[in-house]
Amino acid sequence: MRLKFVLTGFGLVQGVMAVLFAAASLVLTLIAARVGWDAVVAGLDKDGAQEIIEAVGLLAAAVVALQMAQTIAEEEVIREAHVSAPTRVRRFLSRFLVVLVVALVIEGLVGTFKALHDDLTLLVYPAALLVAISLLLAAWGVFLRMNRSAEELEPEAMEEAKQEDRKLK
């Protein structure tokens, strides 16, 4: 009985977290829209282009926040899935890492553009970020490869995950 109460509490906290991530995404989107609008109003020039690039970076962060909200809501609240089986771990990490890698690549490109136009000595930071993202992507591929064999040992976990997907349709 107490365990059920604790799990319900976790679900409520995760639901609140999902709402907060969604709210953060909305605020970031509004800020990006404001930055973009200010850039257009100020004139379509080199400085305006830098501001638009900054807005794109903010939108990338907004996408990450929104995807986190959706992932938490779907995996933890709606499905009530507990990330323990290899199938669930792979699915959860894959959803998160796809968005994270794309957002970080966009941030790396934004940093590259800013460094190219402002100060070439700062180019090392976006380059390091892009190298780190490449390593993360390679590690994710190794994880997926290794996790696949673990999934084959538990075919019932894959079937259970597919059943849970039907809750979202």
PEVEN-V574772 format. One record per residue. RES is the residue in one small letter. OMEGA is omega in degrees with one decimal (none if undefined). NEAR is the number of other ideal C-beta (glycine too) atoms within 10 Angstrom. Layout:
# PEVEN-V574772
res=[RES,RES]
omega=[OMEGA,OMEGA]
near=[NEAR,NEAR]
This chain:
# PEVEN-V574772
res=[m,r,l,k,f,v,l,t,g,f,g,l,v,q,g,v,m,a,v,l,f,a,a,a,s,l,v,l,t,l,i,a,a,r,v,g,w,d,a,v,v,a,g,l,d,k,d,g,a,q,e,i,i,e,a,v,g,l,l,a,a,a,v,v,a,l,q,m,a,q,t,i,a,e,e,e,v,i,r,e,a,h,v,s,a,p,t,r,v,r,r,f,l,s,r,f,l,v,v,l,v,v,a,l,v,i,e,g,l,v,g,t,f,k,a,l,h,d,d,l,t,l,l,v,y,p,a,a,l,l,v,a,i,s,l,l,l,a,a,w,g,v,f,l,r,m,n,r,s,a,e,e,l,e,p,e,a,m,e,e,a,k,q,e,d,r,k,l,k]
omega=[-180.0,179.9,178.6,177.6,179.3,179.2,175.8,176.9,177.0,178.8,178.0,179.0,179.3,175.2,176.7,178.2,178.8,178.5,179.8,175.4,179.1,177.9,177.1,177.8,179.7,179.6,178.0,178.0,178.3,178.3,178.4,178.3,179.5,178.7,178.7,179.4,178.3,179.0,-180.0,-179.4,-178.3,178.5,-178.5,-179.1,-177.7,178.4,177.1,177.8,177.8,179.0,177.6,177.6,176.6,177.9,177.4,176.8,177.1,177.6,177.0,177.1,178.2,178.1,178.3,-179.3,-180.0,178.4,176.4,177.9,-179.1,-179.2,179.2,-178.9,-177.3,-173.4,-171.3,-175.5,-176.0,-177.8,-173.2,-180.0,177.2,-173.8,178.3,179.8,-179.9,-179.8,-179.4,178.9,-179.4,-178.7,-178.5,-179.5,-179.9,178.9,-178.4,-174.6,176.8,-177.9,-178.9,-179.3,179.6,-179.3,179.7,175.4,177.0,177.8,177.0,177.8,176.7,178.5,178.0,178.9,-179.6,-179.2,179.6,-176.4,-175.0,-172.7,-176.5,179.3,178.3,-177.7,-179.2,-177.6,175.9,176.8,178.2,177.6,-179.7,175.4,178.9,177.6,178.0,177.6,177.3,179.7,178.1,178.8,177.7,177.3,177.0,178.3,-179.6,179.3,-179.0,-177.9,-179.0,179.4,176.8,178.3,-179.0,176.7,-178.7,-178.4,179.2,178.3,178.1,178.7,177.8,178.0,178.3,176.6,179.6,178.4,-178.9,177.0,-175.6,-177.7,none]
near=[5,6,7,8,9,10,12,11,10,14,14,11,11,16,15,12,16,21,13,14,20,17,12,17,21,14,13,20,18,12,16,20,13,12,18,18,12,12,20,11,8,11,9,10,10,9,12,16,13,16,18,15,19,18,21,17,21,20,20,21,18,20,18,22,22,18,19,21,20,16,17,22,19,18,21,20,17,15,16,14,19,11,13,9,18,18,22,19,15,21,19,17,16,14,16,16,17,12,19,18,15,15,20,19,16,18,19,21,17,19,20,18,17,18,17,12,13,11,9,9,8,14,15,10,14,19,14,12,17,17,11,12,18,13,10,14,13,10,11,17,10,9,15,14,9,11,16,11,9,14,17,10,8,13,10,9,16,17,11,14,17,10,10,17,11,7,11,9,4]
